Amino acid sequence: MIDQTVLPIRLSYVSCTTPEQVATAIRTMIVRGAPAIGVAAAMGLALAARRSKASRLPELIREMEASAALLRRTRPTAVNLFWGIDRVMKKVETAASVRDAKDKVVEEVQAMEEEDVEANKKLGRVGADLIRDGDTILTQCNAGALATVGYGTALGVVRAAVAEGKLVKVIVPETRPALQGARLTAFELVRDRISCTLISDTAVGHMLSLGRVDKVIVGADRITKDGYVFNKIGTYQEAVLANRHGVPFYPAAPRSTFDLARSHNQVIIEERGAGEVFQIRGKRIAPKGVPIANPAFDMTPPELVTSMITERGLIHPPFEESIPRLMS
Ligand code: MRU
């Protein structure tokens, strides 16, 4: 996998051959982004299956359950992680033998890999219909090829609109504390020669108030059955400000990001280490001893969401009715 912690300074790769290495890569954000960690975790389980020396199926399943438990503990908010793990564990339960289980697991994760790119391309085309020639899109974090198996969700919409010949500009907030906007989204857009402007997170309200944004399009880590959108910290303030200035707000996400089993008050928002806040790229910027809070995600309520862009089409309010209808 691409080591996302060192981009854009270095484009280097990390090889994982054990589920433990995959769990570390997810926890340390070598790989990050909801769809990417879902498929990475599934591949971690495929590694567990392939490496196993178990001679009987129940033994193999027990070993895979232990790896699944380790992978589940890496990051709590993106539902894709649990979706990926559950899908592989369900598959292995249908196997007739150890050999059959190993083959089925590998086939399943390869299917997931292909489906993710396919879903992104489809939702990209759905979202591109909303984009007018000359539009400026405000995004958040990185919801591009790096955050998925390929193509991207929010950036997939941008890519699809550009492919249709539309002129699209993207405003990229840096996305403190981990700087996925500055480091990763800007990297993808510059590489693809898509027009973009990097801003500090604190400039978001100003840009919206000047009328410089036509649409806000973001990714999502989990969309609950009651229509709440969990995404990178800073998304909620974009939604509030977009609403204040009459700018439509669209989350773009595949089916694997929808959590039809939970409502918003049942979701854990990941709290990451203080070092991400008191330092920037390893350099201390705050005094020793200052208390720090570092929530990695926030929650945007359905009343601030215009529509949701998915591979099954647009989802419109009221979301508590439309999400179960279109996504179950
Ligand atoms: O902490 P991260 O970098 O994993 O957070 C990623 C995001 O919040 C993305 O917007 C989300 O996963 C959607 S990616 C297609």
Boltz pocket constraint, residues with backbone or C-beta under 6 A from the ligand:
constraints:
  - pocket:
      binder: B
      contacts: [[A, 32], [A, 33], [A, 34], [A, 35], [A, 78], [A, 140], [A, 141], [A, 142], [A, 143], [A, 144], [A, 147], [A, 148], [A, 152], [A, 153], [A, 154], [A, 180], [A, 218], [A, 219], [A, 220], [A, 221], [A, 231], [A, 232], [A, 233], [A, 252], [A, 296]]
      max_distance: 6.0
